C-alpha cells in the first residue's frame, strides 16, 4: 500500500470517530492525485488531577515523622521538668535539653537541621507555631492555613504557597486554641466555627473538621501595628488627594457614610481612616463582631458581639449592641459591618439625630448596596412596605464609598456616590468621583485614576454652613 493510501485510510478512520473541523494538509503530490483533507489537532484539555505520592514525598514524610518524634519528646520534657520556669530561660537552654534527650534515647535519629528545629520550638513556645514568621513579616497581609500541609500567604495583593507546614491536625488545633482561649471563645466539634482576633487586632476566622474536610482551616487578616492614615491610602493609590480632602470634609460635616465593597477590598481599613477624622470631643461608640478598629480619640467605647454558649444561649448580636448604643448618648456610632436586621436599627439611629455615623457592608456597587440594605431591613422581621424602607434609606444615608479589589490585587476606591433622595419609588444616586481604567502595564498592573464627575453634591452648601470650605475645583477634572 502506498504512503498516500495509508494516509487516506487513517484519515477515514479518524473521521468516523470524531467531528473535528478539517483543514487541507500538504502532502507530497503524486501524479493524478490532489491534496487530501486531514483533521485539525484539538486544543489540549488537561484537567488538574490529584497528585499521587512520589518516592521523594514518602521519604520527606519519614524525615518529618522523625522530626515530629524529637519535637514531641522535647515538649514532654519541658512539661515534665521545666513547666514552671520562664519561657526565655527554657529557650536559652534548648541545646542542653536536646542533648539530654539524645542521651536518654540512643536509638533516636539525629535531625539534619537542628537550627530549624529550635526555631520551630521557639515559635511554638512564644508565638503561634509555624505561622509566627508570617505574622511578624510586615509584607504579609493575609495568612491562610488549609490543613497541616498547606499554608498560603498574601503579599502585595497576590497569594503564594509557602513551604511552611504543621506536624498534623493536632498541631494546627493547638495553635488555634492559643488564639481563641484568651478571648474566652472555644472551637470544637460542637462549635466548629469561630471568629476571633490576635493581640494586634488581626482578624481570625477558623473552621475545623468535620466541616473542614482537609483539616483545621485558619484565615488571618493582618492589620498594621500602626494604623494606616489617609496619607498611606494616597500613597497606595486607593484614593487621590482631592478625594481625601472631600471624605475628610464629609466626616467633619457629620454626614452619614456607608463604605461598601467585596471581601478583602479594604473596607475596614478605609472605615478606620475615616473614623480618624472624627473630632476628639465626640463620644464614639464602635460596634463589631471582632474588635478591629484602632481609633486614636480619647472618648471611645468599643463593643463586641458574643457567640452563644455551649447550650446555645447568651448570644449578643450586632443588632442588640446597636439598640443598646442608642442609650449610651453617642455622638457617633461606628458599625464594623452591617449584614442583617441591624440595618433597620442603624437607619433609624441615623434618622433620629445620630448624624455622622459610619458603617460598612458587602456589595458590588453603590446601587447594589442600596438594594442589599432593603433586603437586610426586611430580615429584621418587620412587615414594612418597600417604599417606607427606601424613604428610611434615602433619609439616612448621605454618601456611599465603594471600594474594590482589582485584578492586579490593588485596592481602590472606585466610586464616591451621593444619595440625593427619593424620586417616586426610586432612590436617586449621583457619582461624585469614579475610577477610570485606561489599560494594563507590562507587569499586569492596572493603569487608571479616580476622577471627579463634574457634579457638585447637594450637601455642598451644608458643608459651607458648617464652616467647612472646599474649593469648587475639587469637583472638576484637572485640565477642564
Backbone torsions as a table, in degrees:
resi	resn	phi	psi	omega
1	UNK	NA	135.2	-178.6
2	UNK	-72.2	162.6	178.1
3	UNK	-57.7	-41.4	-179.5
4	UNK	-64.4	-41.0	179.5
5	UNK	-64.5	-39.2	178.3
6	UNK	-63.5	-43.6	179.3
7	UNK	-62.6	-42.1	179.8
8	UNK	-63.6	-42.2	179.8
9	UNK	-63.4	-42.5	-179.6
10	UNK	-65.3	-43.8	-179.4
11	UNK	-67.2	-33.7	178.5
12	UNK	-65.4	-40.3	178.5
13	UNK	-66.1	-38.4	179.3
14	UNK	-69.1	-34.5	-180.0
15	UNK	-65.7	-28.4	-179.3
16	UNK	-76.8	-20.6	-175.8
17	UNK	-107.7	-5.6	179.8
18	UNK	-146.7	156.7	-178.4
19	UNK	-115.6	36.9	-177.6
20	UNK	-70.5	155.8	178.1
21	UNK	-68.2	136.3	-177.2
22	UNK	-100.0	150.4	175.5
23	UNK	-133.0	164.3	180.0
24	UNK	-85.9	125.6	178.9
25	UNK	-105.4	141.0	179.0
26	UNK	-83.9	125.2	174.8
27	UNK	-125.8	157.5	179.1
28	UNK	-57.3	124.7	-176.6
29	UNK	-74.3	134.8	171.0
30	UNK	-115.0	156.6	-175.0
31	UNK	-59.9	127.2	176.4
32	UNK	86.5	3.2	-178.8
33	UNK	-119.7	150.8	179.0
34	UNK	-108.4	160.2	173.9
35	UNK	-56.5	143.5	-174.9
36	UNK	-105.6	160.3	178.6
37	UNK	-83.6	141.0	175.3
38	UNK	-133.2	167.5	-175.9
39	UNK	-88.3	146.4	177.6
40	UNK	-84.7	138.0	-180.0
41	UNK	-64.8	130.0	179.4
42	UNK	-74.7	149.5	178.7
43	UNK	-63.9	145.5	-178.3
44	UNK	-69.7	130.7	177.9
45	UNK	-122.1	77.8	-176.8
46	UNK	-98.5	106.2	178.4
47	UNK	-71.8	156.6	176.3
48	UNK	-79.1	119.0	-176.9
49	UNK	-101.5	152.4	176.0
50	UNK	-58.0	135.0	-177.9
51	UNK	-77.1	140.0	175.8
52	UNK	-93.2	153.5	180.0
53	UNK	-69.8	130.2	175.4
54	UNK	-100.6	171.7	-178.0
55	UNK	-59.2	-41.1	179.8
56	UNK	-61.7	-39.0	-179.2
57	UNK	-68.0	-40.9	178.7
58	UNK	-61.6	-42.7	178.9
59	UNK	-63.7	-41.2	179.2
60	UNK	-62.7	-38.4	179.3
61	UNK	-66.3	-35.4	178.1
62	UNK	-65.5	-43.2	177.3
63	UNK	-63.0	-40.3	179.8
64	UNK	-63.6	-37.4	178.1
65	UNK	-63.3	-41.9	178.4
66	UNK	-65.9	-40.7	177.0
67	UNK	-59.1	-46.5	-179.3
68	UNK	-63.7	-40.4	-179.1
69	UNK	-60.7	-44.5	179.6
70	UNK	-65.6	-42.3	178.9
71	UNK	-62.1	-40.9	179.1
72	UNK	-61.7	-41.7	179.2
73	UNK	-65.0	-38.2	178.8
74	UNK	-64.1	-45.1	-179.1
75	UNK	-67.6	-37.0	176.8
76	UNK	-63.1	-40.5	179.0
77	UNK	-63.6	-45.2	-179.4
78	UNK	-61.9	-43.1	-179.7
79	UNK	-65.7	-32.9	-176.5
80	UNK	-84.6	-44.9	-170.8
81	UNK	-101.7	-28.3	-171.2
82	UNK	-126.2	23.7	-171.9
83	UNK	-58.0	-37.8	-173.9
84	UNK	-94.2	5.6	-178.0
85	UNK	-88.3	162.6	178.9
86	UNK	-68.1	140.9	-176.9
87	UNK	-60.8	-40.9	-178.9
88	UNK	-61.8	-37.2	179.1
89	UNK	-68.0	-38.8	178.4
90	UNK	-63.9	-42.4	-178.6
91	UNK	-63.8	-39.6	179.8
92	UNK	-67.6	-21.8	-179.1
93	UNK	-101.1	13.4	-175.3
94	UNK	-58.9	-38.1	-179.6
95	UNK	-61.0	-44.3	-179.9
96	UNK	-66.8	-38.1	179.7
97	UNK	-63.9	-45.0	-179.3
98	UNK	-64.0	-42.1	179.4
99	UNK	-62.5	-40.6	179.5
100	UNK	-65.0	-38.4	179.4
101	UNK	-66.3	-39.4	177.3
102	UNK	-65.7	-35.8	179.0
103	UNK	-66.9	-36.1	-180.0
104	UNK	-79.5	-22.6	-178.1
105	UNK	-125.2	82.7	-174.3
106	UNK	-67.2	-25.4	-178.9
107	UNK	-83.3	3.0	-177.9
108	UNK	-77.4	131.7	179.0
109	UNK	-74.1	142.5	179.3
110	UNK	-73.9	131.6	178.8
111	UNK	-78.7	137.7	-175.8
112	UNK	-64.0	-44.2	-173.7
113	UNK	-116.5	89.4	-179.1
114	UNK	-69.9	-31.6	179.5
115	UNK	-63.1	-41.4	178.0
116	UNK	-64.7	-40.9	179.4
117	UNK	-60.6	-44.8	-179.4
118	UNK	-66.0	-36.5	177.8
119	UNK	-64.3	-40.6	179.1
120	UNK	-65.1	-42.3	179.8
121	UNK	-65.0	-40.2	178.4
122	UNK	-62.0	-43.2	178.4
123	UNK	-63.8	-38.0	178.8
124	UNK	-67.0	-36.3	-177.0
125	UNK	-78.7	-36.0	-172.2
126	UNK	-108.0	-20.0	-175.6
127	UNK	-135.0	-136.6	-175.3
128	UNK	-114.1	47.9	172.7
129	UNK	65.5	-145.0	-174.3
130	UNK	-59.4	-28.0	-177.0
131	UNK	-84.9	0.2	-178.2
132	UNK	-58.4	-43.1	177.7
133	UNK	-59.9	-35.0	178.7
134	UNK	-68.2	-37.3	179.8
135	UNK	-69.8	-27.5	179.3
136	UNK	-85.8	-16.3	-179.1
137	UNK	-77.6	115.5	-175.5
138	UNK	-68.8	-20.9	179.8
139	UNK	-77.4	-19.8	-179.4
140	UNK	-84.2	127.0	-178.7
141	UNK	-106.7	-17.4	-180.0
142	UNK	-151.1	142.2	178.5
143	UNK	-125.6	131.1	-178.0
144	UNK	-128.0	117.6	178.8
145	UNK	-103.7	112.5	179.5
146	UNK	-105.5	71.9	-174.9
147	UNK	82.3	179.6	-172.3
148	UNK	-71.8	-22.2	-171.7
149	UNK	-105.1	4.5	-176.0
150	UNK	-142.8	116.2	179.4
151	UNK	-129.2	123.9	178.0
152	UNK	-108.2	152.8	175.4
153	UNK	-133.8	148.2	176.7
154	UNK	-105.9	123.6	175.3
155	UNK	-127.6	128.2	178.3
156	UNK	58.3	31.5	178.7
157	UNK	82.4	1.2	-178.8
158	UNK	-115.9	139.1	178.2
159	UNK	-85.7	141.4	176.2
160	UNK	-142.0	142.2	179.1
161	UNK	-79.2	128.8	179.2
162	UNK	-95.7	171.0	176.9
163	UNK	-94.6	14.0	-179.2
164	UNK	-81.5	135.9	176.0
165	UNK	-138.2	160.1	172.7
166	UNK	-101.7	164.4	178.9
167	UNK	-65.6	-48.4	-177.0
168	UNK	-166.5	-174.0	180.0
169	UNK	-60.6	-36.3	-178.9
170	UNK	-64.3	-34.9	179.0
171	UNK	-65.8	-42.9	177.1
172	UNK	-62.3	-43.4	-179.3
173	UNK	-63.7	-35.4	179.1
174	UNK	-64.7	-41.9	177.7
175	UNK	-65.5	-42.6	-180.0
176	UNK	-62.9	-40.4	178.5
177	UNK	-62.8	-35.6	179.7
178	UNK	-66.8	-28.6	179.4
179	UNK	-77.3	-46.8	-170.5
180	UNK	-87.2	-26.0	-175.4
181	UNK	-58.9	-45.8	-179.7
182	UNK	-62.7	-19.4	-178.7
183	UNK	-90.6	-1.2	-178.2
184	UNK	76.0	19.1	178.9
185	UNK	-108.1	165.6	-177.6
186	UNK	-137.7	157.6	174.8
187	UNK	-142.8	118.2	179.9
188	UNK	-154.8	-172.3	-175.8
189	UNK	-63.3	-31.5	179.1
190	UNK	-78.7	-22.2	177.4
191	UNK	-137.1	75.9	-169.2
192	UNK	-82.2	2.7	177.5
193	UNK	-126.2	142.3	-179.4
194	UNK	-151.5	144.4	169.7
195	UNK	-112.5	131.1	-177.6
196	UNK	-146.6	-170.5	178.2
197	UNK	-150.0	154.7	174.7
198	UNK	-87.1	174.7	-178.0
199	UNK	-61.1	-31.8	-178.4
200	UNK	-84.5	4.0	178.1
201	UNK	95.8	-4.4	179.4
202	UNK	-61.0	139.0	-175.9
203	UNK	-84.2	136.0	-179.1
204	UNK	-125.5	130.5	169.9
205	UNK	-123.6	137.2	-179.6
206	UNK	-138.5	144.7	174.6
207	UNK	-141.2	134.2	-171.1
208	UNK	-122.6	167.6	174.6
209	UNK	-57.5	148.1	11.3
210	UNK	-85.4	-2.4	-178.8
211	UNK	-74.7	-38.8	177.4
212	UNK	-94.4	107.4	-171.7
213	UNK	-71.4	-27.8	-177.5
214	UNK	-89.6	7.6	-177.5
215	UNK	112.0	172.7	-179.5
216	UNK	-54.6	131.2	-176.7
217	UNK	-117.9	122.8	-177.0
218	UNK	-121.3	133.2	175.4
219	UNK	-122.8	120.6	-177.4
220	UNK	-117.5	117.6	175.0
221	UNK	-96.3	108.7	-175.0
222	UNK	-79.2	151.3	174.9
223	UNK	-124.9	146.3	-178.2
224	UNK	-63.6	142.3	177.3
225	UNK	-58.8	-42.9	174.1
226	UNK	-99.8	117.2	-176.2
227	UNK	-54.5	141.2	177.8
228	UNK	-63.6	143.8	176.8
229	UNK	-106.6	175.1	178.7
230	UNK	-62.6	-30.5	178.4
231	UNK	-66.8	-35.2	176.7
232	UNK	-65.0	-43.4	-179.3
233	UNK	-64.5	-36.1	176.4
234	UNK	-65.3	-41.5	-179.9
235	UNK	-65.6	-36.5	179.4
236	UNK	-72.9	-15.7	-176.3
237	UNK	86.9	11.4	179.4
238	UNK	-65.3	-36.5	177.2
239	UNK	-153.2	170.8	-179.1
240	UNK	-98.0	171.3	179.0
241	UNK	-63.2	-37.9	178.8
242	UNK	-63.8	-43.2	178.4
243	UNK	-66.8	-36.0	178.2
244	UNK	-62.3	-44.5	178.5
245	UNK	-63.2	-38.8	-179.7
246	UNK	-66.6	-47.2	-179.3
247	UNK	-64.9	-37.6	177.2
248	UNK	-61.4	-42.9	178.8
249	UNK	-64.5	-37.6	179.1
250	UNK	-62.3	-41.7	179.5
251	UNK	-68.0	-44.3	-179.1
252	UNK	-65.7	-29.0	178.9
253	UNK	-83.3	3.8	178.7
254	UNK	60.8	43.5	171.9
255	UNK	-82.8	148.1	176.6
256	UNK	-83.0	121.4	-172.2
257	UNK	-119.4	136.3	177.5
258	UNK	-120.9	123.0	178.4
259	UNK	-98.4	120.0	-178.3
260	UNK	-120.4	158.0	-179.9
261	UNK	166.4	176.1	179.4
262	UNK	-83.0	177.6	178.2
263	UNK	-64.3	132.4	177.6
264	UNK	74.4	16.3	-178.4
265	UNK	-85.9	-9.9	178.1
266	UNK	100.4	23.8	-178.0
267	UNK	-61.9	-46.2	-176.1
268	UNK	-65.5	-38.7	177.6
269	UNK	-62.1	-45.4	178.7
270	UNK	-63.8	-42.0	178.0
271	UNK	-60.0	-40.8	-179.9
272	UNK	-64.1	-41.0	179.5
273	UNK	-66.8	-43.7	178.3
274	UNK	-61.4	-40.1	-179.3
275	UNK	-63.9	-26.7	-178.9
276	UNK	-68.6	-14.7	178.8
277	UNK	-85.2	-8.8	-179.3
278	UNK	-66.9	141.4	-178.1
279	UNK	-61.0	146.2	178.5
280	UNK	-69.5	-12.8	-179.4
281	UNK	-85.5	-14.6	-176.0
282	UNK	-81.8	146.3	172.0
283	UNK	-88.9	117.9	-174.7
284	UNK	-109.5	130.7	174.5
285	UNK	-115.0	118.8	178.1
286	UNK	-103.2	140.5	-177.1
287	UNK	-130.0	120.8	-176.0
288	UNK	-144.9	159.9	172.0
289	UNK	-72.1	-50.1	173.9
290	UNK	-129.4	120.1	-172.7
291	UNK	-58.3	116.2	-178.0
292	UNK	-125.8	-27.2	-177.2
293	UNK	-65.5	138.6	-179.8
294	UNK	-122.1	89.3	-177.0
295	UNK	-95.9	142.3	-177.7
296	UNK	-96.5	-3.0	-179.0
297	UNK	-69.1	161.0	-176.8
298	UNK	-77.2	-40.5	-170.8
299	UNK	-102.6	77.7	-178.5
300	UNK	-122.7	130.5	174.4
301	UNK	-115.0	115.8	-177.5
302	UNK	-100.4	125.7	178.2
303	UNK	-115.7	145.3	-177.4
304	UNK	-136.0	139.5	-179.5
305	UNK	-67.8	165.6	178.1
306	UNK	-131.5	130.5	177.9
307	UNK	-74.7	164.3	178.0
308	UNK	-66.2	154.8	177.5
309	UNK	-78.7	-171.7	-174.8
310	UNK	-64.1	-23.0	176.9
311	UNK	-89.0	0.5	179.8
312	UNK	83.9	15.3	-179.2
313	UNK	-117.6	167.0	174.0
314	UNK	86.3	9.7	-179.8
315	UNK	-70.1	137.3	174.1
316	UNK	-118.4	117.9	-174.3
317	UNK	-95.7	171.3	175.6
318	UNK	-58.8	-39.2	-178.6
319	UNK	-62.6	-41.3	177.2
320	UNK	-59.9	-42.1	-177.1
321	UNK	-71.9	-35.1	177.1
322	UNK	-63.3	-44.8	178.5
323	UNK	-60.2	-44.8	-177.9
324	UNK	-66.9	-35.0	-177.2
325	UNK	-63.1	-27.6	-179.6
326	UNK	-66.2	-20.3	178.6
327	UNK	-94.2	4.2	-175.8
328	UNK	-102.8	11.8	179.0
329	UNK	52.8	55.6	179.5
330	UNK	-81.5	144.9	168.6
331	UNK	-85.4	-34.4	178.7
332	UNK	-136.2	138.5	173.7
333	UNK	-114.8	127.2	179.2
334	UNK	-119.4	116.2	-177.4
335	UNK	-107.5	123.8	-176.5
336	UNK	-58.6	-46.2	177.9
337	UNK	-157.9	131.6	176.8
338	UNK	-102.1	122.3	-176.8
339	UNK	-138.7	0.7	-174.7
340	UNK	-153.2	-145.4	-174.0
341	UNK	-64.0	-14.7	178.5
342	UNK	-64.5	-14.1	177.6
343	UNK	-58.7	-38.6	179.9
344	UNK	-63.9	-45.8	-179.4
345	UNK	-66.7	-36.0	178.3
346	UNK	-64.4	-45.4	-179.6
347	UNK	-64.3	-39.7	178.5
348	UNK	-64.9	-38.3	177.9
349	UNK	-63.4	-43.7	179.7
350	UNK	-64.9	-29.0	-178.5
351	UNK	-88.5	-3.5	-175.7
352	UNK	-124.3	41.3	171.2
353	UNK	99.7	-4.9	179.8
354	UNK	-96.1	63.6	179.8
355	UNK	-70.4	157.0	178.8
356	UNK	83.1	16.7	179.4
357	UNK	-79.0	152.0	-178.2
358	UNK	-128.6	146.5	178.3
359	UNK	-158.3	166.1	175.4
360	UNK	-129.2	161.8	177.4
361	UNK	-162.9	162.9	-179.1
362	UNK	-89.5	129.4	173.8
363	UNK	-168.8	167.6	-179.6
364	UNK	-99.7	-12.1	-179.7
365	UNK	-162.8	163.0	177.1
366	UNK	-58.2	-41.1	178.5
367	UNK	-62.9	-40.4	178.2
368	UNK	-65.4	-35.0	179.0
369	UNK	-64.5	-39.3	177.9
370	UNK	-63.7	-43.4	179.4
371	UNK	-64.2	-39.1	179.8
372	UNK	-68.2	-35.9	177.1
373	UNK	-62.4	-39.6	175.8
374	UNK	-58.5	-45.3	179.7
375	UNK	-63.8	-41.9	-178.0
376	UNK	-67.2	-35.1	176.4
377	UNK	-63.2	-40.9	177.6
378	UNK	-63.7	-27.5	178.5
379	UNK	-69.0	-12.6	177.7
380	UNK	-73.3	-10.2	177.4
381	UNK	87.9	8.5	179.1
382	UNK	-93.0	130.7	179.7
383	UNK	-83.6	75.1	-178.7
384	UNK	-100.1	141.7	173.9
385	UNK	-67.6	151.3	-176.3
386	UNK	-59.1	-39.0	-178.3
387	UNK	-63.7	-38.0	178.7
388	UNK	-64.8	-38.6	178.4
389	UNK	-65.5	-43.0	-178.9
390	UNK	-66.7	-33.3	176.1
391	UNK	-64.8	-39.4	177.2
392	UNK	-62.2	-46.1	-178.4
393	UNK	-64.7	-47.6	-178.1
394	UNK	-63.6	-33.8	-179.9
395	UNK	-80.0	-24.8	-174.6
396	UNK	-90.2	-48.1	-173.4
397	UNK	-86.1	140.8	175.1
398	UNK	-109.0	-42.1	-174.2
399	UNK	-137.8	137.8	171.0
400	UNK	-117.1	123.8	176.8
401	UNK	-104.3	115.5	-178.7
402	UNK	-96.9	125.1	179.4
403	UNK	-118.6	141.4	-177.2
404	UNK	-135.2	152.2	172.2
405	UNK	-103.0	113.6	-174.3
406	UNK	-79.6	172.9	-174.1
407	UNK	-62.5	-27.7	-180.0
408	UNK	-85.3	5.9	178.2
409	UNK	91.3	-9.7	179.7
410	UNK	-74.7	150.9	179.3
411	UNK	-110.3	121.4	-175.6
412	UNK	-130.3	146.0	166.7
413	UNK	-78.0	121.2	-174.6
414	UNK	-102.9	-19.2	177.1
415	UNK	-149.8	138.4	162.3
416	UNK	-119.6	114.9	-168.2
417	UNK	-121.9	135.3	176.1
418	UNK	-90.7	135.8	171.9
419	UNK	-92.1	106.3	-169.9
420	UNK	-87.1	-17.5	-179.7
421	UNK	135.6	-163.6	-176.0
422	UNK	-114.7	129.7	173.1
423	UNK	-120.7	107.6	-172.6
424	UNK	68.6	-119.1	177.4
425	UNK	-107.3	8.9	-173.7
426	UNK	-110.5	132.4	173.5
427	UNK	-80.4	123.9	-176.6
428	UNK	-88.8	124.1	177.0
429	UNK	-115.2	142.8	178.9
430	UNK	-136.3	118.6	177.8
431	UNK	-67.5	133.6	174.5
432	UNK	-99.6	-40.6	174.6
433	UNK	-133.0	144.8	176.2
434	UNK	-138.6	159.8	179.1
435	UNK	-96.8	127.0	177.5
436	UNK	-109.6	124.7	177.6
437	UNK	-99.3	132.2	-177.7
438	UNK	-104.8	-19.7	-178.7
439	UNK	160.8	-162.1	-178.8
440	UNK	-133.9	136.0	-179.4
441	UNK	-83.6	-176.5	-175.4
442	UNK	-64.9	-24.1	-179.4
443	UNK	-91.9	6.3	179.7
444	UNK	84.4	4.4	179.4
445	UNK	-79.7	136.8	-179.4
446	UNK	-75.7	131.0	178.1
447	UNK	-98.7	123.3	180.0
448	UNK	-177.7	174.5	178.6
449	UNK	-154.1	160.7	177.9
450	UNK	-89.7	128.5	-176.2
451	UNK	-129.6	147.6	174.7
452	UNK	-72.7	151.1	-179.8
453	UNK	-87.3	-9.5	-178.4
454	UNK	92.4	0.0	-178.9
455	UNK	-99.2	128.1	176.6
456	UNK	-87.2	129.7	-175.8
457	UNK	-67.2	154.9	-179.4
458	UNK	-66.5	-26.3	-178.2
459	UNK	-85.5	9.4	179.3
460	UNK	-60.1	-42.0	179.6
461	UNK	-65.8	-36.3	178.0
462	UNK	-60.7	-40.2	177.4
463	UNK	-62.1	-43.4	179.9
464	UNK	-60.8	-42.5	179.0
465	UNK	-64.7	-28.3	178.9
466	UNK	-81.1	-2.1	-179.6
467	UNK	84.0	17.4	179.5
468	UNK	-105.6	113.0	-173.0
469	UNK	-107.2	124.3	174.5
470	UNK	-119.0	135.0	177.6
471	UNK	-65.7	140.3	-179.3
472	UNK	-62.1	-23.8	-178.6
473	UNK	-66.5	-15.6	-179.0
474	UNK	-65.1	-23.0	-178.2
475	UNK	-96.2	7.9	179.8
476	UNK	-117.8	138.7	179.1
477	UNK	-69.5	140.7	-179.2
478	UNK	-62.3	136.4	-179.3
479	UNK	100.0	-11.6	179.7
480	UNK	-80.1	NA	NA
